[in-house]
Amino acid sequence: MTKLVLALLLAVPLLAQQQPTQPAPQQEKQCLTVVNAGSHAFRNIMLGGIAGAVISKAQYKVIDSVNYPAHEGQKFHGNDLQTMQTAGVHVTIVDKTYTQEDVAKARTLCTDQE
């Protein structure tokens, strides 16, 4: 039994040395651009950003996504957006009167962040 334990203790460092270290694969940046889906809470969002969205329990409609499994038109509540943001998803809320230029800016802001 002692020989087995000693053999294992000697083998573990050897096995660790034989395995090449590989850099961790970088995850692609995940981004969502959403618009308020018609709640009275727009003021809360302007005042508190994502935190205001959580307080309001408002719904938000996806208008653009990058590397995130959401489709255009899908709706999320403010607390869902906060959970996503906590998990590393970059969430941008745009005004209801957004233009395609606003969507492009949101995408650029997201993908240019390190």
All heavy atoms as an XYZ file, in Angstrom:
865
protein
N       0.828     -1.183      0.000
C       0.000      0.000      0.000
C       0.880      1.259      0.000
O       0.589      2.204     -0.710
C      -0.924     -0.047      1.223
C      -1.787      1.161      1.360
S      -3.154      1.039      0.236
C      -4.216      2.230      0.895
N       1.929      1.279      0.809
C       2.816      2.428      0.884
C       3.511      2.645     -0.451
O       3.697      3.788     -0.879
C       3.875      2.200      1.981
O       3.236      1.726      3.147
C       4.584      3.492      2.301
N       3.883      1.559     -1.122
C       4.546      1.681     -2.421
C       3.597      2.281     -3.456
O       4.019      3.075     -4.297
C       5.033      0.315     -2.890
C       6.194     -0.210     -2.080
C       6.647     -1.540     -2.595
C       7.794     -2.086     -1.752
N       8.238     -3.391     -2.191
N       2.308      1.918     -3.376
C       1.325      2.453     -4.312
C       1.158      3.955     -4.106
O       1.143      4.727     -5.068
C      -0.026      1.744     -4.131
C      -1.167      2.251     -5.003
C      -0.835      2.062     -6.475
C      -2.449      1.548     -4.648
N       1.044      4.384     -2.861
C       0.901      5.805     -2.560
C       2.146      6.563     -3.010
O       2.057      7.630     -3.620
C       0.641      6.023     -1.047
C       0.698      7.498     -0.696
C      -0.689      5.416     -0.647
N       3.307      6.000     -2.749
C       4.552      6.637     -3.162
C       4.632      6.716     -4.686
O       5.033      7.757     -5.231
C       5.746      5.845     -2.601
C       7.116      6.438     -2.878
C       7.218      7.848     -2.320
C       8.197      5.565     -2.308
N       4.211      5.674     -5.374
C       4.229      5.677     -6.837
C       3.277      6.740     -7.381
O       3.596      7.442     -8.344
C       3.857      4.305     -7.368
N       2.115      6.898     -6.774
C       1.165      7.915     -7.207
C       1.703      9.318     -6.958
O       1.546     10.211     -7.784
C      -0.183      7.736     -6.499
C      -1.024      6.550     -6.965
C      -2.251      6.400     -6.094
C      -1.411      6.699     -8.419
N       2.330      9.505     -5.820
C       2.890     10.820     -5.509
C       3.987     11.211     -6.493
O       4.146     12.378     -6.840
C       3.428     10.847     -4.082
C       2.378     10.834     -2.960
C       3.063     10.733     -1.605
C       1.509     12.061     -3.022
N       4.742     10.237     -6.947
C       5.800     10.509     -7.911
C       5.250     10.671     -9.320
O       5.797     11.417    -10.121
C       6.839      9.387     -7.880
C       7.661      9.291     -6.581
C       8.551      8.053     -6.625
C       8.484     10.534     -6.369
N       4.168      9.988     -9.626
C       3.623     10.010    -10.984
C       2.860     11.305    -11.282
O       2.868     11.780    -12.409
C       2.701      8.816    -11.203
N       2.193     11.867    -10.306
C       1.373     13.054    -10.544
C       2.203     14.216    -11.095
O       1.829     14.818    -12.100
C       0.596     13.450     -9.260
C      -0.062     14.807     -9.417
C      -0.438     12.389     -8.936
N       3.355     14.568    -10.503
C       4.131     15.668    -11.088
C       4.638     15.352    -12.496
O       4.715     16.238    -13.337
C       5.311     15.840    -10.125
C       4.865     15.234     -8.846
C       3.909     14.154     -9.214
N       4.938     14.098    -12.759
C       5.399     13.724    -14.099
C       4.283     13.892    -15.115
O       4.508     14.355    -16.232
C       5.914     12.283    -14.104
C       7.216     12.043    -13.321
C       7.557     10.559    -13.289
C       8.349     12.835    -13.934
N       3.082     13.509    -14.756
C       1.948     13.663    -15.666
C       1.666     15.142    -15.929
O       1.341     15.534    -17.043
C       0.693     12.986    -15.092
C       0.723     11.455    -15.059
C      -0.501     10.932    -14.327
C       0.803     10.879    -16.460
N       1.790     15.947    -14.905
C       1.540     17.379    -15.060
C       2.563     18.007    -15.996
O       2.236     18.911    -16.757
C       1.566     18.061    -13.700
N       3.785     17.535    -15.969
C       4.824     18.089    -16.827
C       4.618     17.679    -18.275
O       4.983     18.394    -19.185
C       6.199     17.609    -16.372
C       6.650     18.227    -15.078
C       7.975     17.647    -14.614
O       8.527     16.750    -15.239
N       8.479     18.156    -13.497
N       4.021     16.530    -18.521
C       3.862     16.023    -19.876
C       2.746     16.740    -20.629
O       2.760     16.776    -21.845
C       3.582     14.522    -19.856
C       4.773     13.706    -19.395
C       4.439     12.223    -19.272
O       3.294     11.835    -19.418
N       5.440     11.420    -19.012
N       1.785     17.290    -19.934
C       0.665     17.944    -20.599
C       1.048     19.377    -20.945
O       1.372     20.164    -20.064
C      -0.575     17.938    -19.706
C      -1.069     16.534    -19.418
C      -2.246     16.566    -18.436
O      -2.583     17.605    -17.895
N      -2.842     15.414    -18.223
N       1.022     19.710    -22.243
C       1.356     21.085    -22.615
C       0.261     22.039    -22.141
O      -0.912     21.713    -22.165
C       1.425     21.040    -24.138
C       0.582     19.882    -24.527
C       0.674     18.899    -23.380
N       0.699     23.201    -21.715
C      -0.288     24.188    -21.288
C      -0.779     24.935    -22.508
O       0.008     25.395    -23.336
C       0.322     25.175    -20.275
O       1.460     25.781    -20.872
C       0.720     24.464    -18.997
N      -2.089     25.022    -22.625
C      -2.694     25.726    -23.744
C      -3.391     26.966    -23.196
O      -4.020     26.905    -22.144
C      -3.705     24.833    -24.451
C      -3.077     23.598    -25.069
C      -4.139     22.708    -25.697
O      -5.318     22.982    -25.611
N      -3.699     21.639    -26.321
N      -3.288     28.059    -23.910
C      -4.000     29.250    -23.439
C      -5.500     29.002    -23.473
O      -6.003     28.306    -24.348
C      -3.585     30.334    -24.429
C      -3.094     29.613    -25.625
C      -2.585     28.276    -25.148
N      -6.184     29.582    -22.513
C      -7.634     29.422    -22.460
C      -8.249     30.091    -23.682
O      -7.853     31.198    -24.055
C      -8.178     30.042    -21.193
N      -9.200     29.432    -24.318
C      -9.819     30.041    -25.497
C     -10.617     31.281    -25.091
O     -11.302     31.285    -24.083
C     -10.756     28.959    -26.028
C     -10.998     28.042    -24.870
C      -9.785     28.134    -23.996
N     -10.461     32.332    -25.870
C     -11.179     33.563    -25.572
C     -12.613     33.429    -26.042
O     -12.870     32.987    -27.162
C     -10.546     34.752    -26.279
C      -9.298     35.253    -25.636
C      -8.851     36.547    -26.290
O      -9.152     36.805    -27.441
N      -8.136     37.362    -25.543
N     -13.532     33.820    -25.170
C     -14.922     33.822    -25.565
C     -15.190     35.071    -26.383
O     -14.640     36.140    -26.104
C     -15.837     33.809    -24.349
C     -15.933     32.484    -23.666
C     -17.003     32.530    -22.585
O     -17.195     33.535    -21.930
N     -17.693     31.427    -22.423
N     -16.050     34.923    -27.376
C     -16.408     36.085    -28.160
C     -17.341     36.967    -27.343
O     -18.154     36.485    -26.574
C     -17.077     35.646    -29.455
C     -16.138     34.904    -30.380
C     -16.795     34.553    -31.703
O     -17.817     35.159    -32.048
O     -16.279     33.669    -32.382
N     -17.203     38.256    -27.512
C     -18.023     39.223    -26.782
C     -19.487     39.027    -27.159
O     -19.833     38.922    -28.324
C     -17.560     40.631    -27.148
C     -18.224     41.712    -26.394
C     -17.630     41.860    -25.039
C     -18.220     43.071    -24.349
N     -17.835     43.174    -22.993
N     -20.351     38.961    -26.149
C     -21.784     38.828    -26.371
C     -22.446     40.171    -26.121
O     -22.178     40.831    -25.117
C     -22.383     37.785    -25.432
C     -21.873     36.383    -25.694
C     -22.499     35.381    -24.734
O     -22.583     35.643    -23.550
N     -22.928     34.259    -25.258
N     -23.312     40.577    -27.042
C     -23.933     41.889    -26.948
C     -25.408     41.812    -27.309
O     -25.798     41.054    -28.194
C     -23.273     42.863    -27.914
S     -21.481     42.902    -27.797
N     -26.185     42.634    -26.627
C     -27.601     42.811    -26.948
C     -27.892     44.299    -27.033
O     -27.448     45.070    -26.182
C     -28.496     42.234    -25.858
C     -28.803     40.752    -25.865
C     -29.696     40.405    -24.680
C     -29.458     40.330    -27.146
N     -28.622     44.685    -28.054
C     -29.136     46.046    -28.139
C     -30.647     45.914    -28.062
O     -31.248     45.163    -28.823
C     -28.717     46.729    -29.451
O     -27.293     46.687    -29.547
C     -29.185     48.175    -29.490
N     -31.228     46.617    -27.102
C     -32.668     46.496    -26.874
C     -33.315     47.876    -26.845
O     -32.648     48.892    -26.654
C     -32.966     45.754    -25.545
C     -32.444     44.328    -25.578
C     -32.387     46.496    -24.348
N     -34.626     47.861    -27.036
C     -35.418     49.081    -26.971
C     -36.579     48.817    -26.023
O     -37.074     47.692    -25.928
C     -35.908     49.514    -28.376
C     -36.849     48.498    -28.982
C     -36.532     50.889    -28.345
N     -36.997     49.855    -25.322
C     -38.125     49.740    -24.414
C     -39.347     49.300    -25.218
O     -39.653     49.873    -26.254
C     -38.362     51.091    -23.740
C     -39.363     51.015    -22.628
O     -40.355     50.304    -22.724
N     -39.112     51.759    -21.574
N     -40.049     48.290    -24.724
C     -41.185     47.731    -25.460
C     -42.511     48.360    -25.033
O     -43.548     47.724    -25.102
C     -41.223     46.215    -25.284
N     -42.492     49.590    -24.580
C     -43.730     50.294    -24.342
C     -44.171     50.377    -22.906
O     -45.346     50.257    -22.609
N     -43.259     50.587    -21.996
C     -43.625     50.719    -20.596
C     -43.498     52.178    -20.182
O     -42.857     52.987    -20.842
C     -42.708     49.857    -19.735
O     -42.935     50.117    -18.373
N     -44.043     52.498    -19.045
C     -43.951     53.842    -18.490
C     -42.612     54.080    -17.797
O     -42.395     55.125    -17.209
C     -45.076     54.051    -17.480
C     -44.986     53.106    -16.330
N     -45.403     51.801    -16.413
C     -44.479     53.255    -15.092
C     -45.175     51.195    -15.264
N     -44.613     52.047    -14.443
N     -41.718     53.137    -17.874
C     -40.510     53.179    -17.069
C     -39.313     53.821    -17.759
O     -38.210     53.755    -17.248
C     -40.145     51.766    -16.660
N     -39.509     54.453    -18.893
C     -38.366     55.015    -19.610
C     -37.600     56.009    -18.738
O     -36.372     56.051    -18.751
C     -38.827     55.680    -20.908
C     -37.684     56.143    -21.752
C     -36.863     55.224    -22.384
C     -37.402     57.484    -21.897
C     -35.794     55.640    -23.151
C     -36.332     57.904    -22.648
C     -35.530     56.974    -23.288
N     -38.324     56.797    -17.945
C     -37.671     57.748    -17.048
C     -36.741     57.020    -16.083
O     -35.623     57.455    -15.836
C     -38.725     58.534    -16.258
C     -38.135     59.502    -15.248
C     -39.211     60.148    -14.400
N     -40.040     59.170    -13.719
C     -39.724     58.610    -12.543
N     -38.619     58.940    -11.938
N     -40.537     57.740    -11.984
N     -37.191     55.883    -15.536
C     -36.361     55.107    -14.610
C     -35.082     54.632    -15.290
O     -34.015     54.596    -14.684
C     -37.128     53.902    -14.072
C     -38.263     54.306    -13.172
O     -38.352     55.450    -12.759
N     -39.143     53.373    -12.887
N     -35.187     54.261    -16.537
C     -34.013     53.769    -17.267
C     -33.014     54.895    -17.470
O     -31.813     54.727    -17.274
C     -34.429     53.177    -18.618
C     -35.325     51.982    -18.388
C     -33.212     52.787    -19.451
C     -36.117     51.602    -19.589
N     -33.530     56.057    -17.854
C     -32.646     57.195    -18.074
C     -31.959     57.600    -16.768
O     -30.796     57.987    -16.759
C     -33.406     58.396    -18.645
C     -33.860     58.189    -20.064
S     -32.476     58.045    -21.205
C     -32.554     56.340    -21.663
N     -32.669     57.483    -15.668
C     -32.091     57.860    -14.387
C     -31.156     56.799    -13.830
O     -30.151     57.115    -13.210
C     -33.203     58.146    -13.361
C     -34.067     59.364    -13.660
C     -35.206     59.451    -12.665
C     -33.237     60.623    -13.632
N     -31.495     55.536    -14.047
C     -30.722     54.491    -13.389
C     -30.118     53.432    -14.281
O     -29.589     52.451    -13.783
N     -30.189     53.585    -15.596
C     -29.615     52.595    -16.496
C     -30.245     51.227    -16.286
O     -31.457     51.099    -16.143
N     -29.423     50.185    -16.244
C     -29.920     48.821    -16.059
C     -30.629     48.694    -14.719
O     -31.650     48.020    -14.609
C     -28.771     47.795    -16.178
C     -28.208     47.784    -17.593
C     -29.228     46.403    -15.808
C     -29.162     47.323    -18.657
N     -30.127     49.356    -13.691
C     -30.778     49.291    -12.377
C     -32.194     49.858    -12.467
O     -33.128     49.299    -11.880
C     -29.969     50.055    -11.340
N     -32.379     50.926    -13.221
C     -33.713     51.480    -13.427
C     -34.606     50.512    -14.175
O     -35.809     50.428    -13.920
N     -34.028     49.767    -15.083
C     -34.794     48.768    -15.831
C     -35.282     47.664    -14.910
O     -36.391     47.166    -15.051
C     -33.929     48.186    -16.949
N     -34.457     47.287    -13.956
C     -34.835     46.237    -13.014
C     -35.977     46.708    -12.132
O     -36.944     45.991    -11.904
C     -33.626     45.817    -12.156
C     -34.051     44.880    -11.044
C     -32.586     45.158    -13.033
N     -35.871     47.928    -11.638
C     -36.899     48.469    -10.760
C     -38.235     48.544    -11.480
O     -39.280     48.244    -10.924
C     -36.483     49.869    -10.250
C     -35.277     49.739     -9.328
C     -37.629     50.566     -9.553
C     -34.615     51.047     -8.997
N     -38.219     48.900    -12.743
C     -39.448     49.149    -13.470
C     -40.167     47.875    -13.893
O     -41.355     47.928    -14.185
C     -39.145     49.979    -14.714
O     -38.412     49.206    -15.629
N     -39.485     46.754    -13.954
C     -40.055     45.499    -14.452
C     -40.569     45.653    -15.886
O     -41.474     44.962    -16.314
C     -41.186     45.003    -13.551
C     -40.798     44.768    -12.129
C     -40.143     43.447    -11.964
C     -39.922     43.195    -10.483
N     -39.149     42.082    -10.190
N     -40.016     46.584    -16.607
C     -40.428     46.834    -17.983
C     -39.930     45.727    -18.900
O     -39.031     44.972    -18.554
C     -39.871     48.176    -18.442
N     -40.526     45.661    -20.084
C     -40.074     44.713    -21.091
C     -39.262     45.449    -22.144
O     -39.540     46.611    -22.451
C     -41.257     44.024    -21.765
C     -41.881     42.949    -20.930
C     -42.793     42.075    -21.778
O     -43.261     42.482    -22.830
N     -43.033     40.876    -21.305
N     -38.281     44.734    -22.684
C     -37.400     45.290    -23.698
C     -37.336     44.337    -24.865
O     -37.248     43.124    -24.686
C     -35.997     45.524    -23.113
C     -36.071     46.485    -21.963
C     -36.318     46.032    -20.677
C     -35.979     47.848    -22.184
C     -36.449     46.919    -19.630
C     -36.106     48.735    -21.140
C     -36.345     48.264    -19.868
O     -36.486     49.141    -18.841
N     -37.373     44.909    -26.065
C     -37.360     44.118    -27.287
C     -35.965     44.154    -27.901
O     -35.358     45.222    -28.029
C     -38.389     44.674    -28.267
C     -38.515     43.877    -29.550
C     -39.662     44.376    -30.408
C     -39.387     45.770    -30.875
N     -40.330     46.253    -31.876
N     -35.454     43.002    -28.285
C     -34.140     42.897    -28.912
C     -34.222     43.458    -30.326
O     -35.101     43.081    -31.112
C     -33.668     41.421    -28.961
C     -32.355     41.298    -29.724
C     -33.533     40.860    -27.561
N     -33.307     44.366    -30.655
C     -33.230     44.888    -32.020
C     -31.926     44.482    -32.699
O     -31.811     44.582    -33.916
C     -33.424     46.418    -32.066
C     -32.400     47.132    -31.201
C     -34.843     46.788    -31.661
C     -32.426     48.647    -31.331
N     -30.960     44.007    -31.897
C     -29.693     43.528    -32.470
C     -28.997     42.667    -31.424
O     -29.103     42.929    -30.222
C     -28.793     44.707    -32.851
C     -27.554     44.275    -33.620
O     -27.641     43.329    -34.435
O     -26.488     44.869    -33.406
N     -28.313     41.631    -31.888
C     -27.521     40.802    -30.965
C     -26.255     40.348    -31.671
O     -26.232     40.158    -32.882
C     -28.323     39.595    -30.476
O     -28.603     38.717    -31.533
N     -25.203     40.208    -30.879
C     -23.914     39.744    -31.383
C     -23.478     38.582    -30.496
O     -23.326     38.739    -29.278
C     -22.844     40.866    -31.331
C     -21.488     40.338    -31.783
C     -23.274     42.057    -32.148
N     -23.324     37.405    -31.081
C     -22.849     36.211    -30.370
C     -23.710     35.866    -29.156
O     -23.219     35.335    -28.173
C     -21.391     36.365    -29.924
C     -20.472     36.597    -31.096
O     -20.612     35.983    -32.137
N     -19.527     37.494    -30.931
N     -24.983     36.213    -29.206
C     -25.902     35.870    -28.120
C     -27.133     35.213    -28.735
O     -27.634     35.689    -29.749
C     -26.310     37.115    -27.320
C     -27.027     36.749    -26.045
C     -26.309     36.372    -24.919
C     -28.412     36.733    -25.981
C     -26.958     35.999    -23.755
C     -29.064     36.372    -24.822
C     -28.333     36.007    -23.709
O     -28.975     35.621    -22.556
N     -27.592     34.126    -28.128
C     -28.707     33.381    -28.727
C     -30.071     34.038    -28.509
O     -30.945     33.496    -27.843
C     -28.626     32.021    -28.026
C     -28.033     32.327    -26.696
C     -27.065     33.456    -26.945
N     -30.230     35.219    -29.037
C     -31.513     35.914    -28.981
C     -31.835     36.370    -30.395
O     -30.940     36.693    -31.168
C     -31.441     37.115    -28.045
N     -33.106     36.374    -30.725
C     -33.484     36.801    -32.070
C     -34.148     38.175    -32.018
O     -34.656     38.599    -30.979
C     -34.407     35.779    -32.741
C     -35.651     35.493    -31.945
N     -36.752     36.304    -31.988
C     -35.953     34.485    -31.090
C     -37.688     35.817    -31.196
N     -37.235     34.708    -30.634
N     -34.115     38.844    -33.133
C     -34.709     40.166    -33.217
C     -36.198     40.071    -32.897
O     -36.896     39.203    -33.401
C     -34.498     40.725    -34.627
C     -34.757     42.197    -34.746
C     -34.338     42.739    -36.090
O     -33.287     42.328    -36.595
O     -35.081     43.581    -36.616
N     -36.658     40.941    -32.021
C     -38.064     40.941    -31.628
C     -38.332     40.204    -30.325
O     -39.396     40.342    -29.738
N     -37.377     39.418    -29.864
C     -37.548     38.697    -28.599
C     -37.599     39.704    -27.462
O     -36.936     40.730    -27.492
C     -36.380     37.726    -28.394
C     -36.529     36.822    -27.203
C     -35.429     35.759    -27.165
O     -34.628     35.631    -28.078
N     -35.409     34.998    -26.102
N     -38.429     39.412    -26.444
C     -38.591     40.356    -25.334
C     -38.020     39.784    -24.047
O     -38.091     38.583    -23.799
C     -40.064     40.697    -25.143
C     -40.634     41.502    -26.293
C     -42.064     41.889    -26.048
C     -42.596     42.686    -27.225
N     -44.013     43.032    -27.039
N     -37.449     40.686    -23.244
C     -36.899     40.342    -21.938
C     -37.368     41.380    -20.928
O     -37.566     42.544    -21.261
C     -35.365     40.352    -21.960
C     -34.758     39.292    -22.816
C     -34.263     39.595    -24.072
C     -34.661     37.989    -22.360
C     -33.685     38.622    -24.859
C     -34.090     37.004    -23.142
C     -33.603     37.315    -24.396
N     -37.504     40.967    -19.683
C     -37.783     41.900    -18.592
C     -36.469     42.526    -18.138
O     -35.393     41.975    -18.370
C     -38.448     41.190    -17.412
C     -39.880     40.884    -17.652
N     -40.327     39.608    -17.902
C     -40.969     41.689    -17.702
C     -41.634     39.646    -18.083
N     -42.047     40.894    -17.975
N     -36.577     43.651    -17.439
C     -35.393     44.352    -16.956
C     -34.517     43.494    -16.071
O     -33.285     43.538    -16.163
N     -35.131     42.655    -15.208
C     -34.306     41.812    -14.334
C     -33.559     40.750    -15.134
O     -32.463     40.338    -14.754
C     -35.138     41.190    -13.206
C     -36.311     40.395    -13.698
O     -36.699     40.485    -14.859
N     -36.903     39.614    -12.819
N     -34.124     40.313    -16.263
C     -33.412     39.373    -17.136
C     -32.182     40.041    -17.744
O     -31.114     39.436    -17.842
C     -34.322     38.868    -18.257
C     -35.513     38.080    -17.749
O     -35.380     37.411    -16.701
O     -36.569     38.135    -18.404
N     -32.347     41.297    -18.137
C     -31.208     42.036    -18.706
C     -30.095     42.212    -17.685
O     -28.916     42.088    -18.017
C     -31.665     43.410    -19.222
C     -32.613     43.404    -20.410
C     -32.989     44.828    -20.775
C     -32.025     42.682    -21.592
N     -30.468     42.462    -16.437
C     -29.451     42.621    -15.403
C     -28.712     41.299    -15.178
O     -27.491     41.285    -15.022
C     -30.060     43.106    -14.093
C     -28.992     43.394    -13.056
C     -29.555     43.927    -11.764
O     -30.633     43.529    -11.350
N     -28.827     44.817    -11.130
N     -29.431     40.199    -15.182
C     -28.797     38.884    -15.035
C     -27.832     38.632    -16.185
O     -26.720     38.146    -15.974
C     -29.871     37.775    -14.980
O     -30.757     38.045    -13.898
C     -29.240     36.407    -14.815
N     -28.241     38.969    -17.398
C     -27.370     38.798    -18.562
C     -26.127     39.657    -18.429
O     -25.013     39.202    -18.709
C     -28.122     39.175    -19.844
C     -29.211     38.241    -20.223
S     -30.082     38.938    -21.641
C     -31.626     38.070    -21.528
N     -26.323     40.904    -17.997
C     -25.183     41.812    -17.858
C     -24.213     41.300    -16.798
O     -22.999     41.371    -16.976
C     -25.681     43.217    -17.517
C     -24.593     44.260    -17.598
C     -25.131     45.658    -17.390
O     -26.012     45.867    -16.569
N     -24.598     46.613    -18.127
N     -24.737     40.779    -15.712
C     -23.894     40.214    -14.659
C     -23.085     39.034    -15.195
O     -21.949     38.823    -14.785
C     -24.759     39.769    -13.459
O     -25.483     40.907    -12.991
C     -23.918     39.212    -12.337
N     -23.672     38.296    -16.131
C     -22.991     37.145    -16.725
C     -21.994     37.555    -17.806
O     -21.326     36.701    -18.389
C     -24.022     36.176    -17.308
N     -21.889     38.851    -18.084
C     -20.883     39.311    -19.044
C     -21.422     39.772    -20.385
O     -20.659     40.162    -21.261
N     -22.722     39.745    -20.570
C     -23.308     40.221    -21.822
C     -23.377     41.740    -21.769
O     -23.815     42.317    -20.780
C     -24.726     39.625    -22.031
C     -25.350     40.165    -23.306
C     -24.674     38.109    -22.058
N     -22.924     42.381    -22.832
C     -22.985     43.848    -22.913
C     -24.383     44.221    -23.403
O     -24.780     43.855    -24.502
C     -21.916     44.370    -23.874
C     -21.872     45.855    -23.943
N     -22.571     46.572    -24.877
C     -21.221     46.760    -23.178
C     -22.347     47.860    -24.692
N     -21.533     47.989    -23.672
N     -25.147     44.928    -22.568
C     -26.518     45.308    -22.900
C     -26.569     46.811    -23.135
O     -26.136     47.598    -22.292
C     -27.496     44.920    -21.768
C     -28.911     45.359    -22.109
C     -27.446     43.421    -21.506
N     -27.104     47.209    -24.288
C     -27.286     48.617    -24.609
C     -28.771     48.871    -24.814
O     -29.421     48.169    -25.581
C     -26.530     48.990    -25.901
O     -25.155     48.656    -25.753
C     -26.665     50.471    -26.208
N     -29.294     49.872    -24.112
C     -30.694     50.255    -24.272
C     -30.728     51.527    -25.101
O     -30.087     52.520    -24.749
C     -31.365     50.498    -22.910
C     -31.283     49.244    -22.045
C     -32.823     50.921    -23.103
C     -31.749     49.434    -20.616
N     -31.451     51.494    -26.218
C     -31.560     52.668    -27.079
C     -32.965     53.244    -26.968
O     -33.911     52.571    -26.553
C     -31.215     52.344    -28.551
C     -29.767     51.931    -28.687
C     -32.125     51.281    -29.113
N     -33.100     54.488    -27.371
C     -34.373     55.197    -27.335
C     -35.340     54.593    -28.356
O     -34.922     54.029    -29.372
C     -34.112     56.678    -27.646
C     -35.340     57.534    -27.433
O     -35.908     57.468    -26.327
O     -35.718     58.256    -28.378
N     -36.653     54.747    -28.106
C     -37.668     54.220    -29.025
C     -37.544     54.802    -30.425
O     -37.934     54.164    -31.396
C     -39.072     54.528    -28.500
C     -39.522     53.647    -27.390
C     -40.958     53.981    -27.026
C     -41.425     53.140    -25.884
N     -42.827     53.414    -25.547
N     -36.998     55.988    -30.528
C     -36.865     56.635    -31.837
C     -35.490     56.362    -32.448
O     -34.951     57.202    -33.154
C     -37.088     58.150    -31.701
O     -36.144     58.665    -30.765
C     -38.502     58.456    -31.221
N     -34.953     55.172    -32.174
C     -33.602     54.836    -32.651
C     -33.562     54.774    -34.173
O     -34.574     54.563    -34.843
C     -33.136     53.505    -32.047
C     -33.852     52.290    -32.589
C     -33.339     51.585    -33.673
C     -35.035     51.837    -32.016
C     -33.988     50.475    -34.173
C     -35.691     50.726    -32.498
C     -35.164     50.045    -33.582
O     -35.808     48.945    -34.083
N     -32.345     54.959    -34.683
C     -32.094     54.804    -36.114
C     -31.119     53.643    -36.300
O     -30.536     53.144    -35.328
C     -31.464     56.089    -36.700
O     -30.173     56.276    -36.079
C     -32.345     57.305    -36.467
N     -30.921     53.240    -37.531
C     -29.950     52.176    -37.807
C     -28.545     52.625    -37.429
O     -27.700     51.809    -37.056
C     -30.011     51.742    -39.281
C     -31.258     50.949    -39.609
C     -31.411     49.720    -38.710
O     -30.470     48.970    -38.470
N     -32.620     49.542    -38.185
N     -28.302     53.919    -37.478
C     -27.005     54.455    -37.048
C     -26.802     54.214    -35.546
O     -25.704     53.870    -35.104
C     -26.928     55.946    -37.369
C     -25.592     56.562    -37.017
C     -25.547     58.051    -37.374
O     -26.139     58.446    -38.399
O     -24.905     58.791    -36.613
N     -27.875     54.378    -34.752
C     -27.797     54.116    -33.310
C     -27.469     52.647    -33.042
O     -26.673     52.328    -32.162
C     -29.113     54.476    -32.614
C     -29.435     55.957    -32.698
O     -28.493     56.775    -32.729
O     -30.642     56.283    -32.737
N     -28.086     51.763    -33.803
C     -27.840     50.326    -33.652
C     -26.387     50.017    -34.015
O     -25.705     49.266    -33.322
C     -28.819     49.499    -34.515
C     -28.496     48.015    -34.440
C     -30.254     49.757    -34.072
N     -25.905     50.620    -35.090
C     -24.518     50.408    -35.507
C     -23.542     50.919    -34.449
O     -22.527     50.272    -34.163
C     -24.258     51.089    -36.848
N     -23.856     52.073    -33.841
C     -22.996     52.616    -32.786
C     -22.968     51.677    -31.577
O     -21.916     51.446    -30.980
C     -23.483     53.995    -32.345
C     -23.157     55.102    -33.298
C     -23.682     56.435    -32.774
C     -23.514     57.536    -33.781
N     -24.090     58.802    -33.286
N     -24.128     51.161    -31.209
C     -24.203     50.237    -30.077
C     -23.379     48.984    -30.351
O     -22.661     48.492    -29.482
C     -25.650     49.858    -29.794
N     -23.450     48.477    -31.575
C     -22.679     47.288    -31.952
C     -21.188     47.597    -31.890
O     -20.388     46.818    -31.374
C     -23.075     46.828    -33.339
C     -22.365     45.576    -33.802
C     -22.819     45.163    -35.183
N     -24.053     44.415    -35.123
C     -24.133     43.127    -35.364
N     -23.062     42.452    -35.699
N     -25.278     42.493    -35.271
N     -20.788     48.757    -32.393
C     -19.383     49.142    -32.386
C     -18.869     49.318    -30.959
O     -17.778     48.843    -30.621
C     -19.185     50.455    -33.172
O     -19.632     50.240    -34.511
C     -17.724     50.872    -33.189
N     -19.653     49.976    -30.117
C     -19.258     50.152    -28.715
C     -19.034     48.803    -28.034
O     -18.093     48.618    -27.270
C     -20.321     50.924    -27.949
C     -20.340     52.427    -28.143
C     -21.553     53.032    -27.453
C     -19.072     53.040    -27.599
N     -19.897     47.886    -28.331
C     -19.809     46.575    -27.695
C     -18.589     45.805    -28.185
O     -17.803     45.304    -27.387
C     -21.060     45.776    -28.006
S     -20.914     44.054    -27.490
N     -18.433     45.711    -29.484
C     -17.361     44.875    -30.013
C     -15.985     45.497    -29.844
O     -14.991     44.778    -29.842
C     -17.610     44.561    -31.504
O     -17.774     45.793    -32.226
C     -18.845     43.715    -31.678
N     -15.910     46.826    -29.663
C     -14.617     47.469    -29.467
C     -14.146     47.409    -28.027
O     -12.974     47.652    -27.762
C     -14.675     48.946    -29.912
C     -14.666     49.071    -31.424
O     -14.432     48.053    -32.106
O     -14.919     50.183    -31.916
N     -15.030     47.092    -27.097
C     -14.626     47.016    -25.686
C     -13.769     45.782    -25.464
O     -14.039     44.732    -26.006
C     -15.845     46.967    -24.760
C     -16.535     48.282    -24.642
C     -17.655     48.212    -23.626
O     -18.058     47.146    -23.196
N     -18.165     49.362    -23.250
N     -12.782     45.919    -24.623
C     -11.897     44.801    -24.309
C     -12.307     44.200    -23.001
O     -12.585     44.808    -22.069
C     -10.449     45.295    -24.205
C      -9.959     45.885    -25.502
C      -9.527     44.854    -26.508
O      -8.944     43.833    -26.128
O      -9.786     45.062    -27.689
